[in-house]
Amino acid sequence: MPRFRISVFLRGVSSNNMKSQFIFFFFLMICTVQNTYSQSADEVHLILDVSEVSGTQDEVIGSVIVEYFENMAAYQLSLQWDPEELEYLELEYVNSDIGLREDWFNKSLTEEGLLPTLWTSSDAACTDLERGTVLFSIRFKRNIPTSQFVISPDPIGLYFYDCSGKVLDLYFTDNQGTIRHYSENTTNTVTHTTSGHFSVSPNPTTGRIYIQHLSRNASDQYHYTLLSLLGNRLADGEVNGSFIDLPTQLPSGQYLLRIHHEGNLLGTKRIVLTK
């Protein structure tokens, strides 16, 4: 519910003026409430809560909890974490009441610290969820008990749609209390580590992508992985020279290209394939 506070000073005011002031402040209150809701209608607010598993010393459960979630039709969300700090164990809970299913989670990337998922409202109906509703929960094992680990959304492929088809902003409070703002303009690229930087061109591409700004020593070996926006692995191989030829059977669309160097993930780029 929106919060507001109105202070009215009535001492020494005539009854007519008092009535006018009351009407004015009542109108102001209505405008404030309507403005609060109009702003929230363009946003989704989620919280990542972490709790320890009783009876264990190194297991925790991370839950995605609703703060504001109204008029929703679908979302696409990937959670990321440092796999050196956390080991994925299992999905602890999936909210089947809203039609969320366990097979809508791609668990093949959990060893890399990524869990993509999607959801669509059943029967094309709009969905409103009460504050405090748990969407899903993940059980982890802490590999470094003293680490201040963070679980947060991966900006790539992150979309929340309302019933009109509008892409909404996401405000996500991670388990360390940091509020992260994701808009449609922040989903283009993300760097997962600081061990390297690269760029790709042309983008959009018709099939051949040139990889730029990679350091080149005689012993350097770079590998790539091509993924769908949901994290399904489509192709992988070695970066020969400075370019990659995408598989010819791929249809036009958007894909994720990841570059690895000596087993370390340098970063991920979204690419657009046009034919």
C-alpha positions as CSV (number, residue, x, y, z in Angstrom):
1,M,0.0,0.0,0.0
2,P,1.2,3.6,-0.7
3,R,2.4,5.6,2.3
4,F,1.5,9.2,2.8
5,R,1.3,11.7,5.6
6,I,-0.9,14.9,5.6
7,S,-0.6,17.6,8.2
8,V,-3.4,20.1,8.4
9,F,-3.2,23.2,10.7
10,L,-6.8,24.3,11.7
11,R,-6.2,26.6,14.6
12,G,-7.7,30.1,13.9
13,V,-9.3,29.0,10.6
14,S,-13.0,29.7,9.8
15,S,-15.3,26.8,9.1
16,N,-15.5,27.7,5.4
17,N,-11.7,27.9,5.0
18,M,-11.4,24.7,7.0
19,K,-13.8,23.0,4.7
20,S,-11.8,24.3,1.7
21,Q,-8.6,23.1,3.1
22,F,-10.0,19.7,3.8
23,I,-11.3,19.4,0.2
24,F,-7.9,20.5,-1.1
25,F,-5.9,18.0,1.0
26,F,-8.3,15.2,0.2
27,F,-7.8,15.9,-3.5
28,L,-4.0,16.0,-2.9
29,M,-4.2,12.7,-1.1
30,I,-6.1,11.1,-4.0
31,C,-3.6,12.4,-6.5
32,T,-0.7,11.1,-4.4
33,V,-2.2,7.6,-4.3
34,Q,-2.9,7.6,-8.0
35,N,0.6,8.8,-8.8
36,T,2.1,6.1,-6.6
37,Y,0.2,3.4,-8.4
38,S,0.9,4.7,-11.8
39,Q,4.6,4.6,-11.1
40,S,4.5,1.1,-9.6
41,A,2.4,-0.2,-12.6
42,D,5.5,0.2,-14.8
43,E,7.7,-1.8,-12.4
44,V,8.2,-5.1,-10.8
45,H,9.8,-5.4,-7.3
46,L,11.4,-8.6,-6.1
47,I,13.6,-9.5,-3.1
48,L,16.1,-12.3,-2.7
49,D,16.0,-13.7,0.8
50,V,18.6,-16.1,2.1
51,S,18.1,-18.4,5.1
52,E,20.2,-21.1,6.6
53,V,19.0,-24.7,6.5
54,S,18.5,-26.0,10.0
55,G,20.6,-29.1,10.9
56,T,23.3,-28.2,8.4
57,Q,26.4,-25.9,8.6
58,D,26.9,-25.0,5.0
59,E,23.5,-25.1,3.2
60,V,21.3,-22.1,2.5
61,I,18.1,-21.5,0.7
62,G,17.7,-18.4,-1.6
63,S,14.1,-17.4,-2.2
64,V,12.7,-14.9,-4.8
65,I,9.9,-13.0,-3.0
66,V,7.4,-10.6,-4.4
67,E,7.4,-7.0,-3.3
68,Y,5.2,-5.7,-6.1
69,F,3.9,-7.9,-9.0
70,E,0.7,-6.8,-10.7
71,N,-1.0,-7.2,-14.1
72,M,1.8,-9.6,-15.2
73,A,1.6,-11.8,-18.2
74,A,5.1,-13.4,-18.5
75,Y,8.7,-13.1,-17.4
76,Q,12.2,-14.3,-18.4
77,L,14.7,-14.3,-15.5
78,S,18.2,-15.8,-14.8
79,L,19.8,-15.8,-11.4
80,Q,23.6,-15.7,-11.2
81,W,26.1,-16.4,-8.5
82,D,29.8,-17.1,-8.1
83,P,30.1,-20.9,-8.5
84,E,33.3,-20.8,-6.4
85,E,31.3,-19.6,-3.4
86,L,28.0,-21.4,-4.0
87,E,27.2,-24.9,-5.3
88,Y,23.7,-25.4,-6.7
89,L,22.0,-28.4,-5.1
90,E,18.3,-28.3,-6.1
91,L,15.2,-26.4,-6.6
92,E,13.7,-26.3,-3.1
93,Y,10.3,-24.8,-4.1
94,V,8.4,-23.8,-7.2
95,N,5.2,-21.8,-7.0
96,S,2.8,-24.1,-8.9
97,D,-0.2,-22.0,-7.9
98,I,0.8,-19.5,-10.5
99,G,1.6,-22.2,-13.1
100,L,5.4,-22.1,-12.6
101,R,6.9,-25.5,-13.4
102,E,10.2,-27.1,-12.6
103,D,10.9,-28.0,-16.2
104,W,10.8,-24.2,-17.0
105,F,14.2,-23.9,-15.2
106,N,17.3,-24.7,-17.2
107,K,19.6,-26.4,-14.8
108,S,22.4,-27.2,-17.3
109,L,24.2,-24.0,-16.5
110,T,24.2,-24.2,-12.7
111,E,27.8,-25.3,-12.6
112,E,28.7,-22.0,-14.2
113,G,26.6,-20.1,-11.6
114,L,23.5,-19.4,-13.7
115,L,19.9,-20.6,-13.5
116,P,17.6,-19.3,-16.3
117,T,13.8,-19.6,-16.1
118,L,10.7,-18.4,-17.7
119,W,7.0,-18.1,-16.8
120,T,3.8,-17.3,-18.6
121,S,0.5,-16.7,-16.9
122,S,-2.0,-19.5,-17.4
123,D,-4.9,-19.1,-19.9
124,A,-3.4,-15.7,-21.0
125,A,-4.9,-14.2,-17.8
126,C,-3.3,-11.3,-16.0
127,T,-1.6,-12.2,-12.7
128,D,-1.5,-10.2,-9.5
129,L,0.6,-11.5,-6.6
130,E,0.4,-10.4,-3.0
131,R,3.5,-9.0,-1.3
132,G,5.5,-11.8,0.4
133,T,4.6,-14.4,-2.2
134,V,7.5,-16.8,-3.0
135,L,8.1,-17.4,-6.7
136,F,10.7,-20.1,-6.2
137,S,13.5,-21.2,-3.9
138,I,17.0,-22.7,-4.5
139,R,19.1,-24.7,-2.2
140,F,22.8,-24.1,-2.2
141,K,25.9,-25.4,-0.5
142,R,28.4,-22.7,0.7
143,N,31.9,-23.6,-0.4
144,I,33.4,-20.7,1.4
145,P,31.5,-20.3,4.7
146,T,32.9,-16.8,5.5
147,S,32.2,-15.3,2.0
148,Q,29.7,-12.5,1.5
149,F,28.1,-14.1,-1.6
150,V,25.6,-12.4,-3.8
151,I,22.7,-13.8,-5.8
152,S,21.4,-11.4,-8.4
153,P,19.7,-11.4,-11.8
154,D,21.8,-11.7,-15.0
155,P,20.8,-8.6,-17.1
156,I,21.0,-10.6,-20.4
157,G,17.7,-12.0,-21.5
158,L,15.8,-10.4,-18.6
159,Y,12.2,-9.4,-19.5
160,F,9.0,-8.8,-17.5
161,Y,5.9,-8.2,-19.6
162,D,2.5,-6.9,-18.4
163,C,-0.8,-7.8,-20.1
164,S,-0.5,-5.1,-22.7
165,G,2.9,-6.5,-23.8
166,K,4.9,-3.7,-22.3
167,V,8.4,-4.5,-21.0
168,L,8.6,-3.4,-17.3
169,D,11.5,-2.3,-15.2
170,L,12.7,-4.6,-12.5
171,Y,13.9,-3.5,-9.1
172,F,15.6,-6.4,-7.4
173,T,16.9,-6.3,-3.8
174,D,19.7,-8.9,-3.5
175,N,20.6,-10.9,-0.4
176,Q,23.1,-8.2,0.7
177,G,20.5,-5.5,0.6
178,T,21.6,-3.8,-2.6
179,I,18.7,-2.6,-4.8
180,R,19.4,-3.3,-8.5
181,H,17.5,-1.5,-11.2
182,Y,17.1,-3.3,-14.6
183,S,15.5,-1.7,-17.5
184,E,15.2,-2.6,-21.2
185,N,18.3,-0.6,-21.9
186,T,20.4,-2.6,-19.5
187,T,19.9,-6.0,-21.0
188,N,22.4,-5.7,-23.9
189,T,25.6,-7.0,-22.4
190,V,27.2,-8.0,-19.2
191,T,30.8,-8.8,-18.2
192,H,31.0,-11.7,-15.7
193,T,34.7,-11.2,-14.7
194,T,37.3,-8.6,-14.9
195,S,39.9,-10.9,-16.4
196,G,39.2,-9.8,-19.9
197,H,37.3,-7.6,-22.3
198,F,36.2,-8.1,-25.9
199,S,33.8,-6.7,-28.4
200,V,32.0,-8.3,-31.4
201,S,31.2,-7.0,-34.9
202,P,29.2,-6.8,-37.0
203,N,26.2,-7.0,-34.8
204,P,23.6,-7.8,-36.3
205,T,25.5,-10.4,-38.3
206,T,24.7,-12.7,-41.2
207,G,26.8,-15.5,-39.8
208,R,30.5,-14.5,-39.3
209,I,31.4,-12.6,-36.1
210,Y,34.8,-10.9,-35.5
211,I,36.1,-11.0,-32.0
212,Q,38.1,-7.9,-31.1
213,H,40.3,-6.7,-28.2
214,L,41.4,-10.2,-27.1
215,S,45.0,-10.3,-25.9
216,R,47.0,-12.6,-28.2
217,N,50.0,-14.5,-26.9
218,A,51.3,-17.6,-28.6
219,S,49.9,-19.9,-25.8
220,D,46.5,-18.2,-25.5
221,Q,43.5,-20.3,-26.3
222,Y,40.0,-18.9,-26.5
223,H,36.8,-20.9,-26.7
224,Y,33.2,-19.8,-27.4
225,T,29.8,-21.1,-26.3
226,L,26.7,-20.1,-28.2
227,L,23.4,-20.1,-26.2
228,S,19.8,-19.4,-26.7
229,L,18.3,-16.6,-24.6
230,L,17.1,-19.2,-22.1
231,G,20.6,-20.6,-21.8
232,N,20.3,-23.7,-23.9
233,R,23.7,-24.6,-25.4
234,L,23.6,-24.5,-29.2
235,A,27.2,-24.7,-30.3
236,D,30.8,-24.4,-28.9
237,G,34.3,-24.5,-30.2
238,E,37.7,-22.8,-30.5
239,V,38.0,-19.2,-31.6
240,N,40.1,-19.5,-34.7
241,G,42.1,-16.4,-35.3
242,S,39.8,-13.5,-34.7
243,F,36.4,-14.7,-36.0
244,I,33.6,-17.2,-35.4
245,D,31.4,-18.7,-38.1
246,L,27.9,-19.4,-36.6
247,P,26.3,-22.7,-37.5
248,T,24.5,-22.4,-40.8
249,Q,21.4,-24.2,-39.5
250,L,20.7,-21.5,-37.0
251,P,17.5,-19.4,-37.8
252,S,17.4,-15.7,-37.5
253,G,17.1,-14.4,-34.0
254,Q,18.9,-13.3,-30.8
255,Y,21.6,-15.5,-29.2
256,L,24.2,-15.2,-26.4
257,L,27.9,-15.6,-27.2
258,R,30.3,-16.4,-24.3
259,I,34.0,-16.3,-24.6
260,H,36.3,-18.4,-22.3
261,H,40.0,-18.1,-21.8
262,E,41.8,-21.0,-20.1
263,G,38.6,-22.1,-18.4
264,N,37.6,-18.6,-17.2
265,L,34.5,-16.9,-18.5
266,L,35.5,-13.5,-19.9
267,G,32.1,-12.2,-20.7
268,T,28.8,-12.6,-22.6
269,K,27.5,-10.6,-25.6
270,R,24.0,-10.7,-27.1
271,I,24.2,-11.1,-30.9
272,V,21.5,-10.8,-33.5
273,L,21.6,-13.2,-36.5
274,T,19.8,-12.0,-39.7
275,K,19.5,-14.1,-42.8
